[in-house]
Amino acid sequence: MKRRTDFFVEAQDELSQPTDIEPPERPDLELLVIGKRAGLSFDEMNELTVNDLIKFVNIYVDMETGKRKQRRRMATQADIDAFFA
């Protein structure tokens, strides 16, 4: 008896890009606009790769909206005192 495994393939298809979103007509101009909105000059954007520009903007947006993850830091004596108070 052969086991069916085709449902795994269908699940992968469901995770693919949504079909209702149209790709931008001019992605090059949209990247420039995104960079300018983040406060970069054209010279600064010229130094970045497309991938770096997208990562930069994601970090910038996360910081502006307060969604950035808090990083771990070493506890200070004040933190320890507050914990045991």
PyMOL Python script that loads the backbone (N, CA, C, O; Angstrom):
from pymol import cmd

cmd.read_pdbstr("""\
ATOM      1  N   MET A   1       0.842  -1.175   0.000  1.00  0.00           N
ATOM      2  CA  MET A   1       0.000   0.000   0.000  1.00  0.00           C
ATOM      3  C   MET A   1       0.890   1.242   0.000  1.00  0.00           C
ATOM      4  O   MET A   1       1.747   1.399   0.870  1.00  0.00           O
ATOM      5  N   LYS A   2       0.686   2.101  -0.957  1.00  0.00           N
ATOM      6  CA  LYS A   2       1.491   3.313  -1.089  1.00  0.00           C
ATOM      7  C   LYS A   2       0.853   4.441  -0.279  1.00  0.00           C
ATOM      8  O   LYS A   2      -0.352   4.677  -0.374  1.00  0.00           O
ATOM      9  N   ARG A   3       1.659   5.127   0.509  1.00  0.00           N
ATOM     10  CA  ARG A   3       1.162   6.240   1.323  1.00  0.00           C
ATOM     11  C   ARG A   3       1.149   7.516   0.501  1.00  0.00           C
ATOM     12  O   ARG A   3       2.070   7.784  -0.271  1.00  0.00           O
ATOM     13  N   ARG A   4       0.112   8.284   0.672  1.00  0.00           N
ATOM     14  CA  ARG A   4       0.019   9.564  -0.037  1.00  0.00           C
ATOM     15  C   ARG A   4       0.804  10.623   0.722  1.00  0.00           C
ATOM     16  O   ARG A   4       0.661  10.771   1.936  1.00  0.00           O
ATOM     17  N   THR A   5       1.613  11.338   0.010  1.00  0.00           N
ATOM     18  CA  THR A   5       2.368  12.432   0.604  1.00  0.00           C
ATOM     19  C   THR A   5       2.130  13.741  -0.133  1.00  0.00           C
ATOM     20  O   THR A   5       2.800  14.736   0.143  1.00  0.00           O
ATOM     21  N   ASP A   6       1.188  13.753  -1.062  1.00  0.00           N
ATOM     22  CA  ASP A   6       0.990  14.949  -1.863  1.00  0.00           C
ATOM     23  C   ASP A   6       0.448  16.118  -1.061  1.00  0.00           C
ATOM     24  O   ASP A   6       0.588  17.262  -1.496  1.00  0.00           O
ATOM     25  N   PHE A   7      -0.171  15.877   0.108  1.00  0.00           N
ATOM     26  CA  PHE A   7      -0.680  16.997   0.887  1.00  0.00           C
ATOM     27  C   PHE A   7       0.444  17.867   1.421  1.00  0.00           C
ATOM     28  O   PHE A   7       0.220  19.044   1.701  1.00  0.00           O
ATOM     29  N   PHE A   8       1.643  17.326   1.572  1.00  0.00           N
ATOM     30  CA  PHE A   8       2.774  18.140   1.993  1.00  0.00           C
ATOM     31  C   PHE A   8       3.127  19.159   0.927  1.00  0.00           C
ATOM     32  O   PHE A   8       3.493  20.290   1.244  1.00  0.00           O
ATOM     33  N   VAL A   9       3.022  18.777  -0.308  1.00  0.00           N
ATOM     34  CA  VAL A   9       3.303  19.703  -1.402  1.00  0.00           C
ATOM     35  C   VAL A   9       2.271  20.826  -1.421  1.00  0.00           C
ATOM     36  O   VAL A   9       2.620  21.987  -1.633  1.00  0.00           O
ATOM     37  N   GLU A  10       1.015  20.489  -1.203  1.00  0.00           N
ATOM     38  CA  GLU A  10      -0.028  21.508  -1.180  1.00  0.00           C
ATOM     39  C   GLU A  10       0.202  22.490  -0.047  1.00  0.00           C
ATOM     40  O   GLU A  10      -0.037  23.687  -0.208  1.00  0.00           O
ATOM     41  N   ALA A  11       0.662  22.003   1.097  1.00  0.00           N
ATOM     42  CA  ALA A  11       0.918  22.895   2.218  1.00  0.00           C
ATOM     43  C   ALA A  11       2.011  23.883   1.868  1.00  0.00           C
ATOM     44  O   ALA A  11       1.938  25.048   2.261  1.00  0.00           O
ATOM     45  N   GLN A  12       3.018  23.443   1.140  1.00  0.00           N
ATOM     46  CA  GLN A  12       4.073  24.351   0.719  1.00  0.00           C
ATOM     47  C   GLN A  12       3.532  25.412  -0.228  1.00  0.00           C
ATOM     48  O   GLN A  12       3.942  26.571  -0.160  1.00  0.00           O
ATOM     49  N   ASP A  13       2.615  25.026  -1.112  1.00  0.00           N
ATOM     50  CA  ASP A  13       2.028  25.998  -2.026  1.00  0.00           C
ATOM     51  C   ASP A  13       1.231  27.049  -1.284  1.00  0.00           C
ATOM     52  O   ASP A  13       1.200  28.207  -1.700  1.00  0.00           O
ATOM     53  N   GLU A  14       0.581  26.667  -0.184  1.00  0.00           N
ATOM     54  CA  GLU A  14      -0.194  27.617   0.593  1.00  0.00           C
ATOM     55  C   GLU A  14       0.693  28.652   1.253  1.00  0.00           C
ATOM     56  O   GLU A  14       0.246  29.772   1.498  1.00  0.00           O
ATOM     57  N   LEU A  15       1.952  28.304   1.551  1.00  0.00           N
ATOM     58  CA  LEU A  15       2.864  29.224   2.203  1.00  0.00           C
ATOM     59  C   LEU A  15       3.556  30.165   1.220  1.00  0.00           C
ATOM     60  O   LEU A  15       4.304  31.048   1.640  1.00  0.00           O
ATOM     61  N   SER A  16       3.325  29.994  -0.056  1.00  0.00           N
ATOM     62  CA  SER A  16       3.983  30.842  -1.043  1.00  0.00           C
ATOM     63  C   SER A  16       3.384  32.241  -1.022  1.00  0.00           C
ATOM     64  O   SER A  16       2.452  32.518  -0.268  1.00  0.00           O
ATOM     65  N   GLN A  17       3.926  33.111  -1.851  1.00  0.00           N
ATOM     66  CA  GLN A  17       3.497  34.498  -1.909  1.00  0.00           C
ATOM     67  C   GLN A  17       2.001  34.607  -2.151  1.00  0.00           C
ATOM     68  O   GLN A  17       1.452  33.850  -2.953  1.00  0.00           O
ATOM     69  N   PRO A  18       1.323  35.543  -1.467  1.00  0.00           N
ATOM     70  CA  PRO A  18      -0.098  35.731  -1.732  1.00  0.00           C
ATOM     71  C   PRO A  18      -0.307  36.219  -3.166  1.00  0.00           C
ATOM     72  O   PRO A  18       0.501  36.981  -3.697  1.00  0.00           O
ATOM     73  N   THR A  19      -1.381  35.777  -3.772  1.00  0.00           N
ATOM     74  CA  THR A  19      -1.619  36.136  -5.170  1.00  0.00           C
ATOM     75  C   THR A  19      -2.356  37.444  -5.320  1.00  0.00           C
ATOM     76  O   THR A  19      -2.426  37.974  -6.429  1.00  0.00           O
ATOM     77  N   ASP A  20      -2.919  37.998  -4.234  1.00  0.00           N
ATOM     78  CA  ASP A  20      -3.677  39.230  -4.355  1.00  0.00           C
ATOM     79  C   ASP A  20      -2.808  40.478  -4.276  1.00  0.00           C
ATOM     80  O   ASP A  20      -3.315  41.585  -4.457  1.00  0.00           O
ATOM     81  N   ILE A  21      -1.508  40.328  -4.009  1.00  0.00           N
ATOM     82  CA  ILE A  21      -0.599  41.468  -3.944  1.00  0.00           C
ATOM     83  C   ILE A  21       0.125  41.602  -5.276  1.00  0.00           C
ATOM     84  O   ILE A  21       0.804  40.680  -5.729  1.00  0.00           O
ATOM     85  N   GLU A  22      -0.033  42.756  -5.886  1.00  0.00           N
ATOM     86  CA  GLU A  22       0.638  42.996  -7.165  1.00  0.00           C
ATOM     87  C   GLU A  22       2.073  43.435  -6.911  1.00  0.00           C
ATOM     88  O   GLU A  22       2.320  44.204  -5.982  1.00  0.00           O
ATOM     89  N   PRO A  23       3.021  42.970  -7.707  1.00  0.00           N
ATOM     90  CA  PRO A  23       4.386  43.466  -7.565  1.00  0.00           C
ATOM     91  C   PRO A  23       4.438  44.933  -7.988  1.00  0.00           C
ATOM     92  O   PRO A  23       3.670  45.361  -8.850  1.00  0.00           O
ATOM     93  N   PRO A  24       5.335  45.694  -7.388  1.00  0.00           N
ATOM     94  CA  PRO A  24       5.404  47.114  -7.747  1.00  0.00           C
ATOM     95  C   PRO A  24       5.798  47.298  -9.207  1.00  0.00           C
ATOM     96  O   PRO A  24       6.555  46.511  -9.775  1.00  0.00           O
ATOM     97  N   GLU A  25       5.264  48.353  -9.790  1.00  0.00           N
ATOM     98  CA  GLU A  25       5.566  48.640 -11.190  1.00  0.00           C
ATOM     99  C   GLU A  25       7.018  49.080 -11.360  1.00  0.00           C
ATOM    100  O   GLU A  25       7.690  48.683 -12.312  1.00  0.00           O
ATOM    101  N   ARG A  26       7.496  49.907 -10.424  1.00  0.00           N
ATOM    102  CA  ARG A  26       8.876  50.397 -10.467  1.00  0.00           C
ATOM    103  C   ARG A  26       9.562  50.162  -9.128  1.00  0.00           C
ATOM    104  O   ARG A  26       9.649  51.081  -8.313  1.00  0.00           O
ATOM    105  N   PRO A  27      10.053  48.940  -8.884  1.00  0.00           N
ATOM    106  CA  PRO A  27      10.659  48.660  -7.581  1.00  0.00           C
ATOM    107  C   PRO A  27      11.904  49.514  -7.317  1.00  0.00           C
ATOM    108  O   PRO A  27      12.227  49.790  -6.162  1.00  0.00           O
ATOM    109  N   ASP A  28      12.599  49.930  -8.367  1.00  0.00           N
ATOM    110  CA  ASP A  28      13.775  50.759  -8.172  1.00  0.00           C
ATOM    111  C   ASP A  28      13.398  52.109  -7.571  1.00  0.00           C
ATOM    112  O   ASP A  28      14.066  52.588  -6.654  1.00  0.00           O
ATOM    113  N   LEU A  29      12.338  52.723  -8.080  1.00  0.00           N
ATOM    114  CA  LEU A  29      11.905  54.004  -7.535  1.00  0.00           C
ATOM    115  C   LEU A  29      11.323  53.854  -6.137  1.00  0.00           C
ATOM    116  O   LEU A  29      11.505  54.725  -5.287  1.00  0.00           O
ATOM    117  N   GLU A  30      10.627  52.754  -5.899  1.00  0.00           N
ATOM    118  CA  GLU A  30      10.061  52.541  -4.567  1.00  0.00           C
ATOM    119  C   GLU A  30      11.167  52.387  -3.526  1.00  0.00           C
ATOM    120  O   GLU A  30      11.029  52.871  -2.403  1.00  0.00           O
ATOM    121  N   LEU A  31      12.254  51.722  -3.884  1.00  0.00           N
ATOM    122  CA  LEU A  31      13.374  51.604  -2.950  1.00  0.00           C
ATOM    123  C   LEU A  31      13.993  52.966  -2.651  1.00  0.00           C
ATOM    124  O   LEU A  31      14.373  53.243  -1.513  1.00  0.00           O
ATOM    125  N   LEU A  32      14.095  53.811  -3.668  1.00  0.00           N
ATOM    126  CA  LEU A  32      14.623  55.155  -3.450  1.00  0.00           C
ATOM    127  C   LEU A  32      13.715  55.957  -2.522  1.00  0.00           C
ATOM    128  O   LEU A  32      14.199  56.651  -1.628  1.00  0.00           O
ATOM    129  N   VAL A  33      12.423  55.866  -2.727  1.00  0.00           N
ATOM    130  CA  VAL A  33      11.481  56.588  -1.873  1.00  0.00           C
ATOM    131  C   VAL A  33      11.558  56.079  -0.437  1.00  0.00           C
ATOM    132  O   VAL A  33      11.535  56.868   0.507  1.00  0.00           O
ATOM    133  N   ILE A  34      11.648  54.768  -0.275  1.00  0.00           N
ATOM    134  CA  ILE A  34      11.752  54.192   1.066  1.00  0.00           C
ATOM    135  C   ILE A  34      13.013  54.699   1.761  1.00  0.00           C
ATOM    136  O   ILE A  34      12.973  55.062   2.936  1.00  0.00           O
ATOM    137  N   GLY A  35      14.124  54.725   1.041  1.00  0.00           N
ATOM    138  CA  GLY A  35      15.372  55.220   1.613  1.00  0.00           C
ATOM    139  C   GLY A  35      15.308  56.682   1.985  1.00  0.00           C
ATOM    140  O   GLY A  35      15.826  57.079   3.029  1.00  0.00           O
ATOM    141  N   LYS A  36      14.676  57.498   1.144  1.00  0.00           N
ATOM    142  CA  LYS A  36      14.550  58.932   1.438  1.00  0.00           C
ATOM    143  C   LYS A  36      13.652  59.151   2.646  1.00  0.00           C
ATOM    144  O   LYS A  36      13.936  60.019   3.472  1.00  0.00           O
ATOM    145  N   ARG A  37      12.577  58.385   2.767  1.00  0.00           N
ATOM    146  CA  ARG A  37      11.698  58.516   3.934  1.00  0.00           C
ATOM    147  C   ARG A  37      12.413  58.129   5.217  1.00  0.00           C
ATOM    148  O   ARG A  37      12.072  58.624   6.291  1.00  0.00           O
ATOM    149  N   ALA A  38      13.397  57.254   5.116  1.00  0.00           N
ATOM    150  CA  ALA A  38      14.179  56.862   6.280  1.00  0.00           C
ATOM    151  C   ALA A  38      15.292  57.868   6.569  1.00  0.00           C
ATOM    152  O   ALA A  38      16.051  57.696   7.522  1.00  0.00           O
ATOM    153  N   GLY A  39      15.390  58.915   5.752  1.00  0.00           N
ATOM    154  CA  GLY A  39      16.355  59.977   6.018  1.00  0.00           C
ATOM    155  C   GLY A  39      17.711  59.785   5.371  1.00  0.00           C
ATOM    156  O   GLY A  39      18.660  60.478   5.738  1.00  0.00           O
ATOM    157  N   LEU A  40      17.835  58.878   4.430  1.00  0.00           N
ATOM    158  CA  LEU A  40      19.113  58.655   3.755  1.00  0.00           C
ATOM    159  C   LEU A  40      19.246  59.582   2.554  1.00  0.00           C
ATOM    160  O   LEU A  40      18.258  59.941   1.912  1.00  0.00           O
ATOM    161  N   SER A  41      20.481  59.959   2.265  1.00  0.00           N
ATOM    162  CA  SER A  41      20.732  60.705   1.037  1.00  0.00           C
ATOM    163  C   SER A  41      20.933  59.706  -0.101  1.00  0.00           C
ATOM    164  O   SER A  41      21.105  58.508   0.129  1.00  0.00           O
ATOM    165  N   PHE A  42      20.908  60.217  -1.326  1.00  0.00           N
ATOM    166  CA  PHE A  42      21.135  59.327  -2.464  1.00  0.00           C
ATOM    167  C   PHE A  42      22.551  58.747  -2.426  1.00  0.00           C
ATOM    168  O   PHE A  42      22.760  57.594  -2.805  1.00  0.00           O
ATOM    169  N   ASP A  43      23.516  59.536  -1.975  1.00  0.00           N
ATOM    170  CA  ASP A  43      24.882  59.024  -1.848  1.00  0.00           C
ATOM    171  C   ASP A  43      24.960  57.890  -0.831  1.00  0.00           C
ATOM    172  O   ASP A  43      25.648  56.894  -1.055  1.00  0.00           O
ATOM    173  N   GLU A  44      24.255  58.047   0.282  1.00  0.00           N
ATOM    174  CA  GLU A  44      24.253  56.986   1.292  1.00  0.00           C
ATOM    175  C   GLU A  44      23.582  55.725   0.760  1.00  0.00           C
ATOM    176  O   GLU A  44      24.061  54.615   0.992  1.00  0.00           O
ATOM    177  N   MET A  45      22.480  55.899   0.050  1.00  0.00           N
ATOM    178  CA  MET A  45      21.797  54.732  -0.519  1.00  0.00           C
ATOM    179  C   MET A  45      22.655  54.044  -1.563  1.00  0.00           C
ATOM    180  O   MET A  45      22.587  52.826  -1.726  1.00  0.00           O
ATOM    181  N   ASN A  46      23.460  54.821  -2.268  1.00  0.00           N
ATOM    182  CA  ASN A  46      24.324  54.268  -3.301  1.00  0.00           C
ATOM    183  C   ASN A  46      25.392  53.355  -2.704  1.00  0.00           C
ATOM    184  O   ASN A  46      25.891  52.460  -3.385  1.00  0.00           O
ATOM    185  N   GLU A  47      25.741  53.571  -1.454  1.00  0.00           N
ATOM    186  CA  GLU A  47      26.740  52.748  -0.781  1.00  0.00           C
ATOM    187  C   GLU A  47      26.176  51.416  -0.317  1.00  0.00           C
ATOM    188  O   GLU A  47      26.941  50.498  -0.020  1.00  0.00           O
ATOM    189  N   LEU A  48      24.847  51.288  -0.247  1.00  0.00           N
ATOM    190  CA  LEU A  48      24.209  50.086   0.275  1.00  0.00           C
ATOM    191  C   LEU A  48      23.781  49.162  -0.850  1.00  0.00           C
ATOM    192  O   LEU A  48      23.473  49.607  -1.955  1.00  0.00           O
ATOM    193  N   THR A  49      23.765  47.868  -0.552  1.00  0.00           N
ATOM    194  CA  THR A  49      23.143  46.924  -1.473  1.00  0.00           C
ATOM    195  C   THR A  49      21.626  46.996  -1.248  1.00  0.00           C
ATOM    196  O   THR A  49      21.170  47.561  -0.254  1.00  0.00           O
ATOM    197  N   VAL A  50      20.868  46.435  -2.154  1.00  0.00           N
ATOM    198  CA  VAL A  50      19.417  46.442  -2.008  1.00  0.00           C
ATOM    199  C   VAL A  50      19.032  45.721  -0.716  1.00  0.00           C
ATOM    200  O   VAL A  50      18.168  46.195   0.023  1.00  0.00           O
ATOM    201  N   ASN A  51      19.654  44.600  -0.444  1.00  0.00           N
ATOM    202  CA  ASN A  51      19.358  43.838   0.768  1.00  0.00           C
ATOM    203  C   ASN A  51      19.671  44.665   2.012  1.00  0.00           C
ATOM    204  O   ASN A  51      18.887  44.672   2.962  1.00  0.00           O
ATOM    205  N   ASP A  52      20.816  45.368   2.018  1.00  0.00           N
ATOM    206  CA  ASP A  52      21.180  46.192   3.164  1.00  0.00           C
ATOM    207  C   ASP A  52      20.209  47.353   3.338  1.00  0.00           C
ATOM    208  O   ASP A  52      19.871  47.712   4.466  1.00  0.00           O
ATOM    209  N   LEU A  53      19.759  47.941   2.241  1.00  0.00           N
ATOM    210  CA  LEU A  53      18.800  49.036   2.316  1.00  0.00           C
ATOM    211  C   LEU A  53      17.490  48.563   2.943  1.00  0.00           C
ATOM    212  O   LEU A  53      16.920  49.254   3.787  1.00  0.00           O
ATOM    213  N   ILE A  54      17.021  47.407   2.541  1.00  0.00           N
ATOM    214  CA  ILE A  54      15.775  46.869   3.095  1.00  0.00           C
ATOM    215  C   ILE A  54      15.945  46.562   4.578  1.00  0.00           C
ATOM    216  O   ILE A  54      15.055  46.858   5.375  1.00  0.00           O
ATOM    217  N   LYS A  55      17.077  45.971   4.959  1.00  0.00           N
ATOM    218  CA  LYS A  55      17.330  45.684   6.372  1.00  0.00           C
ATOM    219  C   LYS A  55      17.417  46.979   7.178  1.00  0.00           C
ATOM    220  O   LYS A  55      16.887  47.061   8.286  1.00  0.00           O
ATOM    221  N   PHE A  56      18.087  47.992   6.620  1.00  0.00           N
ATOM    222  CA  PHE A  56      18.207  49.285   7.295  1.00  0.00           C
ATOM    223  C   PHE A  56      16.836  49.883   7.548  1.00  0.00           C
ATOM    224  O   PHE A  56      16.551  50.346   8.653  1.00  0.00           O
ATOM    225  N   VAL A  57      15.992  49.875   6.537  1.00  0.00           N
ATOM    226  CA  VAL A  57      14.660  50.464   6.675  1.00  0.00           C
ATOM    227  C   VAL A  57      13.832  49.674   7.686  1.00  0.00           C
ATOM    228  O   VAL A  57      13.099  50.272   8.474  1.00  0.00           O
ATOM    229  N   ASN A  58      13.931  48.347   7.681  1.00  0.00           N
ATOM    230  CA  ASN A  58      13.196  47.553   8.667  1.00  0.00           C
ATOM    231  C   ASN A  58      13.622  47.901  10.088  1.00  0.00           C
ATOM    232  O   ASN A  58      12.776  48.033  10.972  1.00  0.00           O
ATOM    233  N   ILE A  59      14.911  48.048  10.313  1.00  0.00           N
ATOM    234  CA  ILE A  59      15.408  48.425  11.638  1.00  0.00           C
ATOM    235  C   ILE A  59      14.924  49.821  11.990  1.00  0.00           C
ATOM    236  O   ILE A  59      14.494  50.058  13.119  1.00  0.00           O
ATOM    237  N   TYR A  60      14.988  50.754  11.037  1.00  0.00           N
ATOM    238  CA  TYR A  60      14.552  52.130  11.270  1.00  0.00           C
ATOM    239  C   TYR A  60      13.071  52.181  11.639  1.00  0.00           C
ATOM    240  O   TYR A  60      12.690  52.874  12.582  1.00  0.00           O
ATOM    241  N   VAL A  61      12.251  51.464  10.914  1.00  0.00           N
ATOM    242  CA  VAL A  61      10.810  51.453  11.181  1.00  0.00           C
ATOM    243  C   VAL A  61      10.526  50.824  12.538  1.00  0.00           C
ATOM    244  O   VAL A  61       9.685  51.324  13.286  1.00  0.00           O
ATOM    245  N   ASP A  62      11.216  49.732  12.868  1.00  0.00           N
ATOM    246  CA  ASP A  62      11.017  49.099  14.166  1.00  0.00           C
ATOM    247  C   ASP A  62      11.377  50.046  15.304  1.00  0.00           C
ATOM    248  O   ASP A  62      10.692  50.064  16.326  1.00  0.00           O
ATOM    249  N   MET A  63      12.429  50.825  15.146  1.00  0.00           N
ATOM    250  CA  MET A  63      12.832  51.768  16.183  1.00  0.00           C
ATOM    251  C   MET A  63      11.819  52.908  16.301  1.00  0.00           C
ATOM    252  O   MET A  63      11.512  53.350  17.408  1.00  0.00           O
ATOM    253  N   GLU A  64      11.307  53.379  15.186  1.00  0.00           N
ATOM    254  CA  GLU A  64      10.344  54.486  15.201  1.00  0.00           C
ATOM    255  C   GLU A  64       9.013  54.073  15.816  1.00  0.00           C
ATOM    256  O   GLU A  64       8.365  54.875  16.489  1.00  0.00           O
ATOM    257  N   THR A  65       8.606  52.841  15.593  1.00  0.00           N
ATOM    258  CA  THR A  65       7.316  52.378  16.099  1.00  0.00           C
ATOM    259  C   THR A  65       7.434  51.727  17.470  1.00  0.00           C
ATOM    260  O   THR A  65       6.421  51.368  18.071  1.00  0.00           O
ATOM    261  N   GLY A  66       8.640  51.572  17.966  1.00  0.00           N
ATOM    262  CA  GLY A  66       8.832  50.974  19.276  1.00  0.00           C
ATOM    263  C   GLY A  66       8.689  49.471  19.288  1.00  0.00           C
ATOM    264  O   GLY A  66       8.496  48.881  20.351  1.00  0.00           O
ATOM    265  N   LYS A  67       8.777  48.834  18.134  1.00  0.00           N
ATOM    266  CA  LYS A  67       8.620  47.392  18.063  1.00  0.00           C
ATOM    267  C   LYS A  67       9.946  46.655  18.163  1.00  0.00           C
ATOM    268  O   LYS A  67       9.983  45.431  18.034  1.00  0.00           O
ATOM    269  N   ARG A  68      11.018  47.370  18.387  1.00  0.00           N
ATOM    270  CA  ARG A  68      12.317  46.731  18.450  1.00  0.00           C
ATOM    271  C   ARG A  68      12.439  45.883  19.712  1.00  0.00           C
ATOM    272  O   ARG A  68      11.998  46.289  20.787  1.00  0.00           O
ATOM    273  N   LYS A  69      13.030  44.723  19.577  1.00  0.00           N
ATOM    274  CA  LYS A  69      13.208  43.824  20.707  1.00  0.00           C
ATOM    275  C   LYS A  69      14.225  44.430  21.673  1.00  0.00           C
ATOM    276  O   LYS A  69      15.225  45.021  21.263  1.00  0.00           O
ATOM    277  N   GLN A  70      13.945  44.269  22.947  1.00  0.00           N
ATOM    278  CA  GLN A  70      14.909  44.734  23.933  1.00  0.00           C
ATOM    279  C   GLN A  70      16.044  43.724  24.004  1.00  0.00           C
ATOM    280  O   GLN A  70      15.823  42.515  24.073  1.00  0.00           O
ATOM    281  N   ARG A  71      17.242  44.239  23.987  1.00  0.00           N
ATOM    282  CA  ARG A  71      18.407  43.363  24.065  1.00  0.00           C
ATOM    283  C   ARG A  71      18.771  43.112  25.520  1.00  0.00           C
ATOM    284  O   ARG A  71      18.495  43.935  26.392  1.00  0.00           O
ATOM    285  N   ARG A  72      19.384  41.979  25.767  1.00  0.00           N
ATOM    286  CA  ARG A  72      19.841  41.662  27.104  1.00  0.00           C
ATOM    287  C   ARG A  72      21.017  42.545  27.453  1.00  0.00           C
ATOM    288  O   ARG A  72      21.822  42.912  26.597  1.00  0.00           O
ATOM    289  N   ARG A  73      21.098  42.874  28.717  1.00  0.00           N
ATOM    290  CA  ARG A  73      22.239  43.645  29.195  1.00  0.00           C
ATOM    291  C   ARG A  73      22.636  43.105  30.554  1.00  0.00           C
ATOM    292  O   ARG A  73      21.866  42.407  31.214  1.00  0.00           O
ATOM    293  N   MET A  74      23.807  43.428  30.947  1.00  0.00           N
ATOM    294  CA  MET A  74      24.281  43.013  32.257  1.00  0.00           C
ATOM    295  C   MET A  74      23.516  43.789  33.326  1.00  0.00           C
ATOM    296  O   MET A  74      23.280  44.988  33.181  1.00  0.00           O
ATOM    297  N   ALA A  75      23.136  43.106  34.384  1.00  0.00           N
ATOM    298  CA  ALA A  75      22.429  43.762  35.477  1.00  0.00           C
ATOM    299  C   ALA A  75      23.393  44.663  36.240  1.00  0.00           C
ATOM    300  O   ALA A  75      24.544  44.306  36.490  1.00  0.00           O
ATOM    301  N   THR A  76      22.898  45.826  36.598  1.00  0.00           N
ATOM    302  CA  THR A  76      23.690  46.742  37.426  1.00  0.00           C
ATOM    303  C   THR A  76      23.348  46.490  38.887  1.00  0.00           C
ATOM    304  O   THR A  76      22.426  45.739  39.204  1.00  0.00           O
ATOM    305  N   GLN A  77      24.094  47.118  39.752  1.00  0.00           N
ATOM    306  CA  GLN A  77      23.802  46.970  41.180  1.00  0.00           C
ATOM    307  C   GLN A  77      22.413  47.508  41.500  1.00  0.00           C
ATOM    308  O   GLN A  77      21.720  46.963  42.359  1.00  0.00           O
ATOM    309  N   ALA A  78      22.001  48.572  40.819  1.00  0.00           N
ATOM    310  CA  ALA A  78      20.660  49.124  41.036  1.00  0.00           C
ATOM    311  C   ALA A  78      19.585  48.112  40.633  1.00  0.00           C
ATOM    312  O   ALA A  78      18.555  48.013  41.300  1.00  0.00           O
ATOM    313  N   ASP A  79      19.810  47.361  39.553  1.00  0.00           N
ATOM    314  CA  ASP A  79      18.859  46.317  39.144  1.00  0.00           C
ATOM    315  C   ASP A  79      18.770  45.229  40.214  1.00  0.00           C
ATOM    316  O   ASP A  79      17.679  44.753  40.529  1.00  0.00           O
ATOM    317  N   ILE A  80      19.900  44.845  40.762  1.00  0.00           N
ATOM    318  CA  ILE A  80      19.918  43.782  41.774  1.00  0.00           C
ATOM    319  C   ILE A  80      19.230  44.259  43.048  1.00  0.00           C
ATOM    320  O   ILE A  80      18.463  43.518  43.663  1.00  0.00           O
ATOM    321  N   ASP A  81      19.509  45.505  43.440  1.00  0.00           N
ATOM    322  CA  ASP A  81      18.860  46.051  44.627  1.00  0.00           C
ATOM    323  C   ASP A  81      17.350  46.135  44.439  1.00  0.00           C
ATOM    324  O   ASP A  81      16.593  45.809  45.353  1.00  0.00           O
ATOM    325  N   ALA A  82      16.911  46.566  43.268  1.00  0.00           N
ATOM    326  CA  ALA A  82      15.471  46.661  42.989  1.00  0.00           C
ATOM    327  C   ALA A  82      14.826  45.283  42.986  1.00  0.00           C
ATOM    328  O   ALA A  82      13.679  45.140  43.409  1.00  0.00           O
ATOM    329  N   PHE A  83      15.537  44.277  42.522  1.00  0.00           N
ATOM    330  CA  PHE A  83      14.991  42.919  42.478  1.00  0.00           C
ATOM    331  C   PHE A  83      14.765  42.379  43.883  1.00  0.00           C
ATOM    332  O   PHE A  83      13.736  41.758  44.148  1.00  0.00           O
ATOM    333  N   PHE A  84      15.718  42.608  44.788  1.00  0.00           N
ATOM    334  CA  PHE A  84      15.620  42.061  46.135  1.00  0.00           C
ATOM    335  C   PHE A  84      14.879  42.980  47.106  1.00  0.00           C
ATOM    336  O   PHE A  84      14.698  42.621  48.270  1.00  0.00           O
ATOM    337  N   ALA A  85      14.454  44.139  46.658  1.00  0.00           N
ATOM    338  CA  ALA A  85      13.741  45.077  47.555  1.00  0.00           C
ATOM    339  C   ALA A  85      12.316  44.657  47.779  1.00  0.00           C
ATOM    340  O   ALA A  85      11.581  45.330  48.502  1.00  0.00           O
TER     341      ALA A  85
END
""", "prot")
cmd.dss("prot")
cmd.show_as("cartoon", "prot")
cmd.util.cbc("prot")
cmd.orient("prot")
